[in-house]
């Protein structure tokens, strides 16, 4: 079983093979559940021409916002701009190619890619610019848009716990897009808060089986809060 150990010791090892003009899926929702160290390593690696698939692009000085600042991302496939002024500015100026996708459609495009489904019909977006240039069909008296699935050269995932064989457990809302993205990458790299030995994870609690995972690294996380909201004192 030692040959199934997928743990790597450095971020350089974790991203071996990542090169210019690749497509990268990055888990997270805002700043929740993002693979912070793997993103930072992408910045250091100076890869360019990336197509990034993520729910949004973090904030200006953290998460995928760091890659936008260094102009390493050419195309952003996301559901919204969020709290990132750099994302907004580059999109409006035309410096960044942005494919805004309804959030549920984005999730299903990724899930379908991981399941080997090339495309699917959805009613979301019919009659709007989202449907421009896409095949449409009437089914059961309702109109639908054909949406192609999404896959990536690399999927960068954040997990709460991983065992050395790559089995993953996500924690609460930090799961977000991570489980489906883990299935849709040719190479899936996981940055985990905790790494345990095989058998320590309850099989009933594993969200993503290790068959989808290529590499695992132990991360150290800052865990920033995107919008800190507290109750006023009485």
Secondary structure, DSSP 8 states (H G I E B T S, - for coil): -GGG--B-SSHHHHTTT--TT-EEEE--BTTBT--HHHHHHHHHHT--SEEEE-S---BTTBTTHHHHHTT-EEEEEES--TT-HHHHHHHHHTSSEEEE--HHHHHHHHHHHHHT--EEEESTTTTSGGGTTS-EEEETTEEEEEEE---EEEEEEEEEEEETT--EE--GGG-TTHHHHHHSEEEEEEEEEEEE-TTSS-GGG-SB-GGG-SEEEE-------SS-------
